[in-house]
Amino acid sequence: MDMFGLSIVSLTKNKLDYLSEKQKVVATNIANANTPGYLAKDVEEPDFSAQVQRSIAASQMTVTNPKHIVSAPSQNSRFRVVTPKPDTALTIDGNGVVLEEQLNEASKTKAEYEKALTIYNKYKSMLQTANTKINT
C-alpha cells in the first residue's frame, strides 16, 4: 500500500519536509552566529490551509469496488529560503544572528515536527488496525 497517495499522509509529509528544511536553516544560522556580514535566514512557510483545500477539492473519489478507494494525488512543494530584513541592530561586523531567537525557533520547530510526526504515526496505526480488521 502506498501511504503517500493518501491526502492526510501527503500533507503531513509536506509539513515534515518543511520543518526539516527550517531546522537546517536555523542550524546554519546558529553556526554562522560569529560570521561577519551574515544575516539570519528563514524558510517561507507554505500555505498548508490551501493545500488542504486543494486536497479536499481533488478528492472526488471514484469507487469501482466498495473496498477500493482512489485518493487525492500527492503534491510536491519546494521551500524558499529567504533573508528577512533584520528587526534588531546588527553587530559591529554586520552579523544579524540573534542566538536567543534562533534557539527559540529551533525549539518551536522541534515541537511542530513532533506534533506532525504524531499525526502521521496515529494515522498509520489507524490504517494498520483497519487493515487487520478487514483481513480477519
C-alpha positions as CSV (number, residue, x, y, z in Angstrom):
1,M,0.0,0.0,0.0
2,D,1.4,3.4,-1.0
3,M,0.6,5.5,2.0
4,F,1.9,8.7,0.4
5,G,-1.0,8.6,-2.0
6,L,-3.4,9.3,0.8
7,S,-4.0,13.0,1.3
8,I,-3.5,13.2,5.1
9,V,-0.2,11.4,4.8
10,S,0.9,13.5,1.9
11,L,0.0,16.7,3.8
12,T,1.8,15.5,6.9
13,K,4.9,14.6,4.8
14,N,4.9,18.1,3.3
15,K,4.8,19.6,6.8
16,L,7.6,17.3,8.0
17,D,9.7,18.2,4.9
18,Y,9.1,21.9,5.6
19,L,10.1,21.6,9.2
20,S,13.2,19.6,8.3
21,E,14.3,22.4,5.9
22,K,13.5,25.0,8.6
23,Q,15.6,23.1,11.1
24,K,18.6,23.0,8.7
25,V,18.3,26.8,8.1
26,V,18.1,27.5,11.8
27,A,21.2,25.3,12.4
28,T,23.1,27.2,9.7
29,N,22.1,30.5,11.3
30,I,23.4,29.3,14.7
31,A,26.6,28.0,13.1
32,N,27.2,31.4,11.5
33,A,26.4,33.5,14.6
34,N,30.0,34.9,14.5
35,T,30.4,35.2,10.8
36,P,30.9,38.8,9.8
37,G,28.2,40.1,7.5
38,Y,26.0,37.0,7.8
39,L,22.3,37.7,8.1
40,A,19.9,35.2,9.6
41,K,17.8,33.3,7.0
42,D,14.3,31.8,7.3
43,V,12.1,29.4,5.3
44,E,8.9,30.7,3.9
45,E,6.1,28.6,5.3
46,P,3.9,27.1,2.6
47,D,0.2,27.8,2.8
48,F,-0.9,24.4,4.3
49,S,-4.5,25.5,4.5
50,A,-4.5,26.0,0.7
51,Q,-3.0,22.5,0.3
52,V,-5.8,21.1,2.5
53,Q,-8.5,22.9,0.4
54,R,-6.9,21.6,-2.9
55,S,-6.8,18.1,-1.4
56,I,-10.4,18.3,-0.5
57,A,-11.3,19.7,-3.9
58,A,-9.2,17.0,-5.7
59,S,-10.7,14.2,-3.7
60,Q,-13.7,13.5,-5.8
61,M,-13.5,9.8,-5.1
62,T,-14.4,7.3,-7.7
63,V,-15.4,3.9,-6.1
64,T,-15.3,1.0,-8.5
65,N,-15.5,-1.6,-5.7
66,P,-16.6,-1.0,-2.1
67,K,-13.1,-2.0,-0.9
68,H,-11.2,0.2,-3.4
69,I,-11.0,4.0,-3.0
70,V,-8.9,6.4,-5.2
71,S,-7.3,9.1,-3.1
72,A,-6.1,12.6,-3.9
73,P,-2.7,12.7,-5.6
74,S,0.3,13.8,-3.5
75,Q,1.6,17.3,-4.0
76,N,5.3,18.2,-4.2
77,S,6.3,21.5,-2.9
78,R,9.5,23.5,-2.8
79,F,10.5,25.6,0.1
80,R,12.0,29.1,-0.4
81,V,14.8,30.2,1.9
82,V,14.7,33.9,2.4
83,T,16.7,36.5,4.2
84,P,14.2,38.8,6.0
85,K,15.2,42.3,7.0
86,P,16.8,42.2,10.4
87,D,14.5,43.6,13.1
88,T,17.3,44.2,15.5
89,A,20.6,46.1,15.2
90,L,23.5,44.3,13.5
91,T,26.7,43.7,15.4
92,I,29.8,45.8,14.5
93,D,30.9,43.2,12.0
94,G,27.4,43.2,10.3
95,N,26.2,39.9,11.7
96,G,22.4,39.8,12.1
97,V,22.0,36.5,14.0
98,V,20.4,36.7,17.5
99,L,21.2,33.4,19.1
100,E,18.2,33.6,21.5
101,E,15.8,34.0,18.6
102,Q,17.4,31.1,16.7
103,L,17.3,28.8,19.7
104,N,13.6,29.7,20.2
105,E,12.9,28.9,16.5
106,A,14.7,25.6,16.9
107,S,12.6,24.7,19.9
108,K,9.3,25.7,18.1
109,T,10.3,23.7,15.0
110,K,11.1,20.6,17.1
111,A,7.7,20.9,18.8
112,E,5.9,21.3,15.4
113,Y,7.9,18.4,14.0
114,E,6.9,16.1,16.9
115,K,3.2,17.1,16.5
116,A,3.2,16.3,12.8
117,L,5.1,13.0,13.4
118,T,2.5,12.1,16.0
119,I,-0.3,12.7,13.5
120,Y,1.5,10.6,10.9
121,N,2.0,7.7,13.3
122,K,-1.5,7.8,14.6
123,Y,-2.9,7.7,11.0
124,K,-0.5,4.9,10.2
125,S,-1.6,2.9,13.3
126,M,-5.3,3.5,12.4
127,L,-4.7,2.2,8.9
128,Q,-2.9,-0.9,10.2
129,T,-5.8,-1.5,12.6
130,A,-8.4,-1.1,9.8
131,N,-6.4,-3.5,7.6
132,T,-6.2,-6.1,10.4
133,K,-10.0,-5.9,10.9
134,I,-10.7,-6.3,7.2
135,N,-8.3,-9.2,6.7
136,T,-9.6,-11.3,9.6
